[in-house]
Amino acid sequence: MPYPPATTARASLRVAVVQLRFQNTLEANLRQLQEGIRRAAHRGADVVLFPECATTGYPVDFRSLDRSALRDCLAQVGAAAATHRIHVLLGTPWPTGRKWYNSLLHFDRQGQAVYRYDKCHLTTRDRTTFAPGRHLALFDLDGVQATAILCHERRFPELVRLPVMAGARLIFHPNAGLDPLPVSRRKRGGRDGIAARAFENAVPYAFANSVGPQGGGLWSAGDSKILAADATVLRLAGNTRPELLVADVDLTQATASYALEGIATPRFLTPLWREMIRRVKHESRRGRLLSGIPG
């Protein structure tokens, strides 16, 4: 095997997932975020994951957002992360120059925004506002490498497989469901998210979703969850209300064995995998934020 299973700096990590009902203003969403951070920290979580576009809600006119108010909201999320000494993974829209991105921001325990992943594969709705990202996610949580996908990207397994081959041992998946009610109902009872990503890569998976009516006759199924590396469901939220999930994730079981075996066989693909792994590691550095909240 060209890449032996990596050991992580920690044997376990306490992961929190917050399922939200989006509110109509930045201020109201911020209060939910601050409360979610406080409650997750009170439960001893090392990291807390929020849904896609948790600062604003998803079905909104992003281009009409007040950039200064959004930046202030993010600064206050960072302050909450610092107060409670917890990593925060936050879905949020983010403008850079003339472009908007659908992003995941990582705030570290000191409250600094240290990494940003921009959604690469966009829905039709996304493309009316957002530009596609340019790299895959690979970032550090207390010495543990992690990766992330956003919502629709569950349909693209390579976005997870390659970072896991490159060293990621945790998958984070913020989501904002937006389906007709019959479709939303079919996703309930543990069927939303993409549990297969845990099983096929042998690494744990956390899924944070919105819940309830989203306007315009569209719904989000909730169904947030935390899965072990063998896809065992450690925690599962319901389909009607906001919830906080907390679970200890066993990183000794995060072997990435199937992903690593995929590098070795068939042999004609091995040099191609190696080159892609090299590029993923290199390009993922684009997400590093050296000066806090991106401007």
C-alpha positions in Angstrom: 0.0 0.0 0.0 1.7 3.3 -1.1 0.1 5.3 1.6 -0.1 3.6 5.1 -3.0 4.5 7.3 -2.3 7.8 9.1 -2.5 8.1 12.9 -4.2 11.2 14.2 -3.1 13.5 16.9 -6.2 12.5 19.0 -7.9 9.3 19.7 -11.4 10.9 19.7 -13.1 14.2 19.0 -16.4 15.4 20.5 -18.4 16.7 17.6 -21.6 18.8 17.8 -24.1 19.4 15.0 -26.7 22.2 15.2 -29.9 21.8 13.2 -31.5 25.2 12.6 -34.7 26.7 11.6 -33.6 29.8 9.6 -34.8 33.2 10.6 -35.5 36.3 8.5 -32.7 38.6 9.7 -28.9 38.4 10.2 -29.5 39.4 13.8 -32.0 36.6 14.6 -29.7 34.0 12.9 -26.7 35.3 14.8 -28.5 34.8 18.1 -29.2 31.2 17.1 -25.5 30.7 16.2 -24.3 32.2 19.5 -26.7 30.0 21.4 -25.6 26.9 19.5 -22.0 27.6 20.1 -22.6 28.2 23.8 -24.6 25.0 24.2 -22.2 22.9 22.2 -19.3 24.2 24.4 -21.3 23.5 27.5 -21.6 19.8 26.4 -17.8 19.7 26.0 -17.7 19.7 22.2 -14.4 20.3 20.4 -16.1 21.4 17.2 -19.6 22.5 16.2 -21.0 22.4 12.7 -23.8 24.6 11.4 -25.9 24.3 8.2 -25.2 25.9 4.8 -25.8 29.6 4.8 -26.6 29.6 8.5 -25.9 33.3 8.8 -28.6 34.3 6.3 -30.8 31.3 5.5 -30.7 29.8 2.0 -33.6 31.0 0.0 -32.7 34.7 0.1 -31.5 37.4 -2.3 -27.8 37.2 -1.4 -26.8 40.2 -3.6 -29.0 42.5 -1.5 -27.2 41.6 1.7 -25.4 44.3 3.6 -21.7 43.3 3.3 -20.7 45.2 6.4 -23.5 43.7 8.5 -22.5 40.2 7.3 -18.9 40.9 8.2 -19.9 42.1 11.7 -22.1 39.0 12.1 -19.1 36.8 11.3 -16.9 38.7 13.7 -19.3 38.0 16.5 -19.4 34.3 15.6 -15.6 34.4 15.9 -15.9 36.2 19.3 -18.2 33.4 20.5 -15.8 30.7 19.3 -13.0 32.5 21.3 -15.2 32.9 24.4 -16.1 29.2 24.5 -12.8 27.9 23.1 -14.4 25.8 20.5 -13.9 25.2 16.7 -16.8 26.5 14.7 -17.6 25.4 11.1 -20.1 27.8 9.7 -22.0 27.8 6.4 -22.2 31.4 5.1 -22.4 33.4 1.8 -19.2 35.4 1.3 -18.5 38.3 -1.1 -15.0 38.7 -2.5 -14.7 41.6 -4.9 -17.6 41.4 -7.3 -18.1 37.7 -6.7 -20.2 35.9 -4.1 -19.3 32.4 -2.8 -21.3 29.8 -0.9 -18.7 29.1 1.8 -17.8 27.2 4.9 -15.7 29.2 7.3 -13.6 27.5 10.0 -13.1 29.6 13.2 -10.4 28.1 15.5 -10.5 28.0 19.3 -9.1 31.5 19.4 -11.9 32.8 17.3 -9.8 33.4 14.2 -11.2 32.6 10.8 -8.4 30.3 9.6 -9.9 28.5 6.6 -12.6 28.9 3.9 -14.0 26.4 1.5 -16.1 27.6 -1.3 -18.7 25.3 -2.8 -17.4 23.9 -6.2 -20.5 22.2 -7.6 -23.4 24.7 -7.7 -27.1 24.1 -8.2 -29.1 26.1 -10.7 -30.3 28.4 -7.9 -26.7 28.8 -6.7 -25.5 29.8 -10.1 -27.7 32.9 -10.1 -25.5 34.3 -7.4 -22.4 32.3 -6.5 -19.2 31.6 -8.3 -17.8 28.1 -8.1 -14.9 27.3 -5.7 -11.4 26.5 -6.9 -10.1 23.9 -4.4 -11.1 21.0 -2.3 -11.3 21.2 1.5 -8.4 20.0 3.7 -8.0 21.7 7.1 -6.8 21.0 10.6 -8.8 20.5 13.8 -6.5 20.0 16.8 -4.1 18.0 14.8 -6.8 16.0 12.9 -7.2 16.6 9.2 -10.7 17.2 8.0 -12.6 17.8 4.8 -16.0 19.3 3.9 -18.6 19.4 1.2 -21.6 21.7 0.9 -25.2 20.5 0.3 -25.6 19.5 -3.4 -22.0 18.3 -3.4 -23.0 15.0 -1.9 -23.5 13.9 -5.5 -19.8 14.1 -6.2 -17.9 11.5 -4.2 -14.5 12.5 -5.5 -14.8 15.7 -3.5 -14.5 13.5 -0.4 -12.4 10.6 -1.7 -9.5 12.7 -2.8 -9.1 14.7 0.5 -9.4 11.4 2.5 -6.6 9.9 0.3 -4.7 13.1 1.1 -5.1 12.6 4.9 -8.6 13.8 6.0 -10.1 11.7 8.7 -13.4 13.6 9.3 -16.1 14.7 6.9 -18.3 17.7 7.6 -21.4 18.3 5.4 -23.4 21.5 6.0 -26.7 21.4 4.1 -29.8 23.6 3.5 -32.6 21.4 2.2 -34.9 23.0 -0.3 -37.4 20.4 -1.7 -41.1 20.1 -2.4 -42.8 18.5 0.7 -43.2 15.0 -0.8 -39.4 14.9 -1.6 -38.6 16.3 1.8 -40.7 13.6 3.5 -38.9 10.8 1.6 -35.6 12.0 3.1 -36.7 11.7 6.7 -35.9 8.9 9.2 -32.2 8.9 8.5 -32.4 9.1 4.7 -31.1 12.6 4.2 -27.4 13.4 4.0 -25.0 10.9 2.4 -24.1 8.2 4.9 -22.3 6.3 2.1 -19.4 8.8 2.4 -18.6 7.5 5.8 -18.7 3.8 4.8 -16.9 4.0 1.5 -14.0 6.0 3.0 -14.0 4.5 6.6 -14.0 7.9 8.2 -16.7 9.6 10.4 -19.3 12.0 8.9 -21.2 14.9 10.4 -24.3 16.4 8.6 -25.9 19.7 9.7 -29.2 20.6 8.0 -31.9 23.2 8.3 -35.4 22.1 9.1 -39.0 22.9 8.4 -40.7 25.2 5.8 -38.3 27.3 3.7 -40.9 29.5 1.9 -42.4 29.1 -1.6 -43.8 25.7 -0.8 -40.3 24.2 -0.2 -39.1 22.3 2.9 -36.0 21.0 4.6 -36.0 17.5 6.1 -33.8 18.1 9.0 -32.4 14.6 9.7 -29.0 16.0 10.9 -26.7 13.3 12.0 -23.3 12.1 13.3 -21.9 8.8 11.9 -19.0 6.6 13.0 -16.4 5.5 10.5 -18.4 2.3 9.8 -21.5 4.4 9.1 -23.1 3.5 12.5 -25.5 6.3 13.4 -24.3 7.9 16.6 -26.8 10.7 16.8 -29.9 11.5 14.6 -32.1 14.6 14.7 -35.8 14.6 13.9 -37.6 16.4 11.1 -39.7 19.1 12.8 -37.5 21.3 15.1 -34.1 22.7 15.8 -31.8 20.3 17.7 -28.3 20.0 19.1 -26.5 16.7 18.6 -23.3 15.8 20.4 -21.2 12.6 20.0 -17.7 11.4 20.7 -16.2 10.2 17.4 -13.6 7.4 17.7 -10.7 8.4 15.5 -8.9 5.2 16.0 -11.5 3.7 13.7 -11.0 6.4 11.1 -8.6 4.3 9.1 -9.5 5.5 5.6 -8.8 1.9 4.6 -11.0 1.7 1.5 -9.8 5.0 0.1 -6.1 4.0 0.7 -6.6 0.6 -0.9 -8.1 2.4 -3.9 -4.7 4.0 -4.5 -2.9 0.7 -4.8 -5.3 -1.2 -7.1 -5.6 -1.3 -10.0 -1.9 -0.4 -10.4 -2.3 1.6 -13.6 -4.3 4.2 -11.7 -1.7 4.5 -8.8 0.4 7.2 -10.4 -2.7 9.2 -11.4 -4.1 9.0 -7.8 -0.7 10.1 -6.5 -0.6 13.1 -8.8 -4.2 14.1 -7.9 -3.4 13.8 -4.2 -0.4 16.1 -4.6 -2.6 18.6 -6.4 -5.4 18.4 -3.8 -2.9 19.1 -1.0 -1.4 22.0 -3.0 -4.7 23.6 -4.1 -6.3 23.2 -0.7 -3.9 25.8 0.6 -6.0 28.4 -1.2 -8.5 28.1 1.6 -6.0 29.3 4.3 -6.9 32.7 5.8 -3.9 34.5 7.0 -5.7 37.7 8.2 -8.9 36.5 9.8 -12.3 37.2 8.2 -11.8 37.4 4.5 -12.5 40.7 2.8 
